[in-house]
């Protein structure tokens, strides 16, 4: 089994939430996923801030097919304005070539009085959760916002503990801002992140948007694109599923234009 969402911890959007309207989208973008230079899927991410409730929301959908296994993942997560976890629902569907049935994993939890309460369902097996969560632990999907809140500068190191949504478990991690440089003509921070024994490099624009992520061990690239079709071409796009998750099929236009980026898929490394 393989998961792709761990490569996307640095999606930030713009953190001008003090001036946004109720439910305004902070960031929405499509990313193409490549393994060893070959397109294998796409990733859709949306961040919102609900001003009235002072709640951050993260939603994403991932489709990936490496020829042997097809995976879809989805997440709906909420945290307070201080990034204290409130709740999340995660689903993954994994189907191998020749398999008649898919493996479905579902996690649905809420956070109450310092505890994570809910369930993890793997097929017919269902496990109840009632886990104590230390103060300062947050949902990993909001890591980028946590870093932005503390301030970004070269050589700065962040040590943290975050919940891996696909596991409903807490893991330690580190993120190091290696340098500030231009990535394909765009001013950006180069960031090295280690989480769940995986290492990957991200290029984060000064506007707080991930332009590119590379996982060396898996040889997987993730690239932000201007138009949805650049990410989804040749892959199925489940309209009903996306409408149920996002409310409508995302347009992917809530990010800075990428006209300076190459239109062809990049090589398998920065």
JOWOZI-V752276 format. One record per residue. N is the residue number from 1. RES is the residue in three letters. SS is DSSP state (a for helix, b for strand, c for the rest). PSI is psi in whole degrees, 0 to 359 (NA if undefined). D_LAST is the distance of its C-alpha to the last C-alpha in Angstrom with 1 decimal. Layout:
n=N res=RES ss=SS psi=PSI d_last=D_LAST
n=N res=RES ss=SS psi=PSI d_last=D_LAST
This chain:
n=1 res=UNK ss=c psi=142 d_last=25.8
n=2 res=UNK ss=c psi=147 d_last=22.2
n=3 res=UNK ss=c psi=147 d_last=21.1
n=4 res=UNK ss=c psi=341 d_last=18.0
n=5 res=UNK ss=a psi=340 d_last=19.1
n=6 res=UNK ss=a psi=342 d_last=18.0
n=7 res=UNK ss=a psi=357 d_last=14.4
n=8 res=UNK ss=a psi=31 d_last=15.6
n=9 res=UNK ss=c psi=352 d_last=17.3
n=10 res=UNK ss=c psi=21 d_last=16.1
n=11 res=UNK ss=c psi=123 d_last=17.6
n=12 res=UNK ss=c psi=316 d_last=19.9
n=13 res=UNK ss=c psi=197 d_last=21.4
n=14 res=UNK ss=c psi=131 d_last=23.8
n=15 res=UNK ss=c psi=44 d_last=26.1
n=16 res=UNK ss=c psi=47 d_last=29.1
n=17 res=UNK ss=a psi=344 d_last=31.2
n=18 res=UNK ss=a psi=340 d_last=34.3
n=19 res=UNK ss=a psi=5 d_last=34.9
n=20 res=UNK ss=c psi=157 d_last=33.9
n=21 res=UNK ss=c psi=171 d_last=36.6
n=22 res=UNK ss=c psi=127 d_last=37.4
n=23 res=UNK ss=c psi=18 d_last=34.7
n=24 res=UNK ss=b psi=141 d_last=32.4
n=25 res=UNK ss=b psi=125 d_last=28.9
n=26 res=UNK ss=b psi=321 d_last=26.4
n=27 res=UNK ss=b psi=140 d_last=23.3
n=28 res=UNK ss=b psi=123 d_last=23.1
n=29 res=UNK ss=b psi=158 d_last=20.2
n=30 res=UNK ss=b psi=140 d_last=19.1
n=31 res=UNK ss=b psi=142 d_last=15.7
n=32 res=UNK ss=b psi=146 d_last=15.1
n=33 res=UNK ss=b psi=129 d_last=14.1
n=34 res=UNK ss=b psi=139 d_last=12.8
n=35 res=UNK ss=b psi=121 d_last=13.5
n=36 res=UNK ss=c psi=46 d_last=12.8
n=37 res=UNK ss=c psi=355 d_last=12.0
n=38 res=UNK ss=b psi=129 d_last=15.4
n=39 res=UNK ss=b psi=129 d_last=16.3
n=40 res=UNK ss=b psi=1 d_last=18.3
n=41 res=UNK ss=b psi=195 d_last=19.1
n=42 res=UNK ss=b psi=167 d_last=18.7
n=43 res=UNK ss=b psi=131 d_last=19.1
n=44 res=UNK ss=b psi=127 d_last=21.4
n=45 res=UNK ss=b psi=137 d_last=21.7
n=46 res=UNK ss=b psi=135 d_last=24.5
n=47 res=UNK ss=b psi=138 d_last=25.6
n=48 res=UNK ss=b psi=159 d_last=29.1
n=49 res=UNK ss=b psi=121 d_last=31.5
n=50 res=UNK ss=b psi=100 d_last=35.2
n=51 res=UNK ss=c psi=319 d_last=37.0
n=52 res=UNK ss=c psi=315 d_last=40.4
n=53 res=UNK ss=c psi=349 d_last=39.5
n=54 res=UNK ss=c psi=54 d_last=36.7
n=55 res=UNK ss=b psi=135 d_last=34.4
n=56 res=UNK ss=b psi=140 d_last=30.7
n=57 res=UNK ss=b psi=136 d_last=29.8
n=58 res=UNK ss=b psi=131 d_last=26.7
n=59 res=UNK ss=b psi=137 d_last=26.7
n=60 res=UNK ss=b psi=159 d_last=24.2
n=61 res=UNK ss=b psi=134 d_last=24.4
n=62 res=UNK ss=b psi=135 d_last=22.1
n=63 res=UNK ss=b psi=131 d_last=22.8
n=64 res=UNK ss=b psi=140 d_last=21.1
n=65 res=UNK ss=b psi=112 d_last=22.6
n=66 res=UNK ss=c psi=13 d_last=21.3
n=67 res=UNK ss=c psi=334 d_last=24.5
n=68 res=UNK ss=c psi=329 d_last=26.3
n=69 res=UNK ss=b psi=137 d_last=26.1
n=70 res=UNK ss=b psi=132 d_last=26.0
n=71 res=UNK ss=b psi=136 d_last=25.2
n=72 res=UNK ss=b psi=143 d_last=25.9
n=73 res=UNK ss=b psi=147 d_last=25.6
n=74 res=UNK ss=b psi=151 d_last=27.0
n=75 res=UNK ss=b psi=139 d_last=27.6
n=76 res=UNK ss=b psi=116 d_last=30.0
n=77 res=UNK ss=b psi=150 d_last=30.0
n=78 res=UNK ss=b psi=141 d_last=31.9
n=79 res=UNK ss=b psi=161 d_last=32.1
n=80 res=UNK ss=b psi=175 d_last=34.3
n=81 res=UNK ss=c psi=344 d_last=33.3
n=82 res=UNK ss=c psi=9 d_last=32.9
n=83 res=UNK ss=c psi=27 d_last=30.6
n=84 res=UNK ss=c psi=130 d_last=33.3
n=85 res=UNK ss=b psi=139 d_last=33.0
n=86 res=UNK ss=b psi=308 d_last=35.5
n=87 res=UNK ss=b psi=160 d_last=34.8
n=88 res=UNK ss=b psi=156 d_last=32.4
n=89 res=UNK ss=b psi=127 d_last=32.7
n=90 res=UNK ss=b psi=140 d_last=30.2
n=91 res=UNK ss=b psi=136 d_last=30.6
n=92 res=UNK ss=b psi=144 d_last=28.8
n=93 res=UNK ss=b psi=119 d_last=30.1
n=94 res=UNK ss=b psi=128 d_last=29.1
n=95 res=UNK ss=b psi=124 d_last=30.7
n=96 res=UNK ss=b psi=162 d_last=30.3
n=97 res=UNK ss=c psi=130 d_last=31.4
n=98 res=UNK ss=c psi=350 d_last=35.1
n=99 res=UNK ss=c psi=136 d_last=35.7
n=100 res=UNK ss=c psi=327 d_last=38.4
n=101 res=UNK ss=c psi=151 d_last=37.5
n=102 res=UNK ss=c psi=157 d_last=34.3
n=103 res=UNK ss=b psi=121 d_last=33.7
n=104 res=UNK ss=b psi=131 d_last=33.8
n=105 res=UNK ss=b psi=131 d_last=32.9
n=106 res=UNK ss=b psi=137 d_last=34.0
n=107 res=UNK ss=b psi=130 d_last=33.9
n=108 res=UNK ss=b psi=113 d_last=36.0
n=109 res=UNK ss=b psi=156 d_last=36.6
n=110 res=UNK ss=b psi=159 d_last=38.0
n=111 res=UNK ss=b psi=121 d_last=38.1
n=112 res=UNK ss=b psi=124 d_last=41.6
n=113 res=UNK ss=c psi=47 d_last=43.0
n=114 res=UNK ss=c psi=16 d_last=40.1
n=115 res=UNK ss=b psi=148 d_last=39.9
n=116 res=UNK ss=b psi=115 d_last=37.7
n=117 res=UNK ss=b psi=130 d_last=40.2
n=118 res=UNK ss=b psi=217 d_last=39.7
n=119 res=UNK ss=b psi=157 d_last=38.9
n=120 res=UNK ss=b psi=124 d_last=36.4
n=121 res=UNK ss=b psi=119 d_last=37.5
n=122 res=UNK ss=b psi=99 d_last=36.3
n=123 res=UNK ss=c psi=236 d_last=38.4
n=124 res=UNK ss=c psi=347 d_last=42.0
n=125 res=UNK ss=b psi=127 d_last=41.2
n=126 res=UNK ss=b psi=127 d_last=41.2
n=127 res=UNK ss=b psi=126 d_last=40.7
n=128 res=UNK ss=b psi=143 d_last=41.9
n=129 res=UNK ss=b psi=139 d_last=39.9
n=130 res=UNK ss=b psi=75 d_last=41.5
n=131 res=UNK ss=b psi=134 d_last=39.0
n=132 res=UNK ss=b psi=134 d_last=39.3
n=133 res=UNK ss=c psi=125 d_last=36.2
n=134 res=UNK ss=c psi=152 d_last=35.9
n=135 res=UNK ss=c psi=136 d_last=35.8
n=136 res=UNK ss=c psi=346 d_last=32.4
n=137 res=UNK ss=c psi=139 d_last=30.7
n=138 res=UNK ss=b psi=170 d_last=28.8
n=139 res=UNK ss=b psi=133 d_last=27.2
n=140 res=UNK ss=a psi=336 d_last=23.5
n=141 res=UNK ss=a psi=341 d_last=22.8
n=142 res=UNK ss=a psi=14 d_last=23.8
n=143 res=UNK ss=a psi=316 d_last=21.7
n=144 res=UNK ss=a psi=319 d_last=19.9
n=145 res=UNK ss=a psi=322 d_last=23.3
n=146 res=UNK ss=a psi=318 d_last=24.6
n=147 res=UNK ss=a psi=317 d_last=22.0
n=148 res=UNK ss=a psi=323 d_last=22.6
n=149 res=UNK ss=a psi=323 d_last=26.3
n=150 res=UNK ss=a psi=344 d_last=26.1
n=151 res=UNK ss=c psi=134 d_last=24.0
n=152 res=UNK ss=c psi=130 d_last=20.5
n=153 res=UNK ss=c psi=149 d_last=20.2
n=154 res=UNK ss=c psi=143 d_last=18.0
n=155 res=UNK ss=c psi=5 d_last=18.9
n=156 res=UNK ss=c psi=140 d_last=20.6
n=157 res=UNK ss=b psi=135 d_last=20.8
n=158 res=UNK ss=b psi=123 d_last=22.1
n=159 res=UNK ss=b psi=137 d_last=24.1
n=160 res=UNK ss=b psi=169 d_last=25.4
n=161 res=UNK ss=b psi=127 d_last=27.1
n=162 res=UNK ss=b psi=157 d_last=26.3
n=163 res=UNK ss=b psi=121 d_last=27.7
n=164 res=UNK ss=b psi=111 d_last=25.5
n=165 res=UNK ss=c psi=327 d_last=27.1
n=166 res=UNK ss=c psi=350 d_last=26.9
n=167 res=UNK ss=c psi=341 d_last=28.9
n=168 res=UNK ss=c psi=40 d_last=31.1
n=169 res=UNK ss=b psi=156 d_last=30.6
n=170 res=UNK ss=b psi=134 d_last=29.5
n=171 res=UNK ss=b psi=147 d_last=26.7
n=172 res=UNK ss=b psi=156 d_last=25.6
n=173 res=UNK ss=b psi=165 d_last=22.0
n=174 res=UNK ss=b psi=145 d_last=20.2
n=175 res=UNK ss=b psi=127 d_last=17.5
n=176 res=UNK ss=b psi=127 d_last=16.5
n=177 res=UNK ss=b psi=103 d_last=15.3
n=178 res=UNK ss=b psi=314 d_last=13.6
n=179 res=UNK ss=b psi=168 d_last=13.6
n=180 res=UNK ss=b psi=121 d_last=14.3
n=181 res=UNK ss=b psi=177 d_last=12.3
n=182 res=UNK ss=b psi=132 d_last=11.6
n=183 res=UNK ss=b psi=109 d_last=8.7
n=184 res=UNK ss=c psi=41 d_last=9.8
n=185 res=UNK ss=c psi=355 d_last=13.2
n=186 res=UNK ss=b psi=128 d_last=13.6
n=187 res=UNK ss=b psi=130 d_last=14.6
n=188 res=UNK ss=b psi=163 d_last=12.7
n=189 res=UNK ss=b psi=136 d_last=12.7
n=190 res=UNK ss=b psi=123 d_last=10.0
n=191 res=UNK ss=b psi=132 d_last=11.8
n=192 res=UNK ss=b psi=122 d_last=12.2
n=193 res=UNK ss=b psi=140 d_last=14.7
n=194 res=UNK ss=b psi=124 d_last=17.1
n=195 res=UNK ss=b psi=133 d_last=19.6
n=196 res=UNK ss=c psi=41 d_last=21.9
n=197 res=UNK ss=c psi=18 d_last=20.6
n=198 res=UNK ss=b psi=142 d_last=17.1
n=199 res=UNK ss=b psi=141 d_last=14.0
n=200 res=UNK ss=b psi=157 d_last=10.9
n=201 res=UNK ss=b psi=134 d_last=8.3
n=202 res=UNK ss=b psi=148 d_last=8.9
n=203 res=UNK ss=b psi=116 d_last=8.8
n=204 res=UNK ss=b psi=123 d_last=12.6
n=205 res=UNK ss=b psi=160 d_last=14.5
n=206 res=UNK ss=c psi=348 d_last=17.6
n=207 res=UNK ss=c psi=0 d_last=19.6
n=208 res=UNK ss=c psi=33 d_last=18.4
n=209 res=UNK ss=c psi=134 d_last=16.4
n=210 res=UNK ss=b psi=125 d_last=13.2
n=211 res=UNK ss=b psi=328 d_last=10.9
n=212 res=UNK ss=b psi=141 d_last=8.1
n=213 res=UNK ss=b psi=140 d_last=8.2
n=214 res=UNK ss=b psi=127 d_last=7.0
n=215 res=UNK ss=b psi=103 d_last=10.1
n=216 res=UNK ss=c psi=315 d_last=9.9
n=217 res=UNK ss=c psi=316 d_last=13.6
n=218 res=UNK ss=c psi=349 d_last=14.0
n=219 res=UNK ss=c psi=46 d_last=11.1
n=220 res=UNK ss=b psi=130 d_last=11.0
n=221 res=UNK ss=b psi=148 d_last=8.8
n=222 res=UNK ss=b psi=123 d_last=10.7
n=223 res=UNK ss=b psi=131 d_last=10.8
n=224 res=UNK ss=b psi=136 d_last=13.6
n=225 res=UNK ss=b psi=162 d_last=15.9
n=226 res=UNK ss=c psi=321 d_last=19.0
n=227 res=UNK ss=c psi=141 d_last=21.5
n=228 res=UNK ss=a psi=320 d_last=22.4
n=229 res=UNK ss=a psi=333 d_last=23.0
n=230 res=UNK ss=a psi=334 d_last=19.4
n=231 res=UNK ss=a psi=322 d_last=18.6
n=232 res=UNK ss=a psi=353 d_last=22.1
n=233 res=UNK ss=c psi=132 d_last=23.0
n=234 res=UNK ss=c psi=3 d_last=24.7
n=235 res=UNK ss=c psi=151 d_last=24.8
n=236 res=UNK ss=c psi=141 d_last=27.9
n=237 res=UNK ss=c psi=102 d_last=28.1
n=238 res=UNK ss=c psi=97 d_last=31.0
n=239 res=UNK ss=a psi=314 d_last=32.7
n=240 res=UNK ss=a psi=319 d_last=35.2
n=241 res=UNK ss=a psi=316 d_last=32.8
n=242 res=UNK ss=a psi=321 d_last=30.6
n=243 res=UNK ss=a psi=322 d_last=33.8
n=244 res=UNK ss=a psi=324 d_last=35.0
n=245 res=UNK ss=a psi=313 d_last=31.9
n=246 res=UNK ss=a psi=347 d_last=31.1
n=247 res=UNK ss=c psi=332 d_last=34.5
n=248 res=UNK ss=c psi=164 d_last=33.3
n=249 res=UNK ss=c psi=120 d_last=30.5
n=250 res=UNK ss=c psi=142 d_last=27.6
n=251 res=UNK ss=c psi=338 d_last=26.9
n=252 res=UNK ss=c psi=32 d_last=23.4
n=253 res=UNK ss=c psi=2 d_last=24.2
n=254 res=UNK ss=b psi=68 d_last=24.1
n=255 res=UNK ss=c psi=169 d_last=20.9
n=256 res=UNK ss=c psi=146 d_last=20.0
n=257 res=UNK ss=c psi=146 d_last=19.8
n=258 res=UNK ss=c psi=33 d_last=16.5
n=259 res=UNK ss=c psi=336 d_last=18.2
n=260 res=UNK ss=c psi=350 d_last=15.8
n=261 res=UNK ss=c psi=149 d_last=12.9
n=262 res=UNK ss=c psi=146 d_last=13.0
n=263 res=UNK ss=c psi=338 d_last=15.4
n=264 res=UNK ss=c psi=150 d_last=14.2
n=265 res=UNK ss=c psi=142 d_last=11.8
n=266 res=UNK ss=c psi=174 d_last=8.3
n=267 res=UNK ss=c psi=172 d_last=7.5
n=268 res=UNK ss=c psi=37 d_last=7.2
n=269 res=UNK ss=c psi=161 d_last=3.8
n=270 res=UNK ss=c psi=NA d_last=0.0
